[in-house]
Amino acid sequence: MRLEIITFYEVCDAYLKQKSVSDDPQAKMTTTEVLVTALAAWFFGSNLRMACGILAESGVVVQMLSESCFCRRRQRITPEEWQGPRSFTPRRCNEQA
């Protein structure tokens, strides 16, 4: 699972760089980290809390936001930014989001 998440992180990061998406320098989590965390929840039966905990403990996401801050940050991601990464996820995950 860790390999899949790291691979997905690299794909998301490359996609967002290609789209010229830049993060605020003061942001605690990058857009890539937010996308990966939200989509990694699929590995945990759509349990976002578990995904956040595992990614923070394993060091994939260095500084995890609180649940409410994470949800607000996730809502700021535009549909265009979600489009590319969601195309690489299994169909079941795309139908739930």
C-alpha positions, 0 to 999 in steps of 0.5 A, a space after each residue: 500500500 505504501 508503494 501505491 500511495 507514494 507512486 500516486 503522490 508522484 503522479 499527482 505532483 507531476 500533474 499539478 506542476 504541469 497545470 502550474 498549480 502553486 501553493 501558498 508558501 504558508 500552507 501546512 499541507 500542499 495540494 498534492 498531500 491533500 489530494 493523496 490523503 483524500 484519495 488514500 481514504 479509499 484504501 481504508 474503506 472511505 475512512 478519512 480519519 484512518 487515512 489521515 492517521 496512517 499517512 501522518 504516522 508513516 511520514 508520507 504527509 509530514 504535517 497533517 491538518 486537523 480534521 476541520 482544517 483538512 476539510 476546508 482545505 480539500 474544499 478549496 481544490 478546484 474540480 480541474 485539479 481533481 480531474 487528473 488524479 481521479 482519472 488514475 483511481 479505480 472506478 469505485 473510488 470515482 463514483 463515491 467522490 
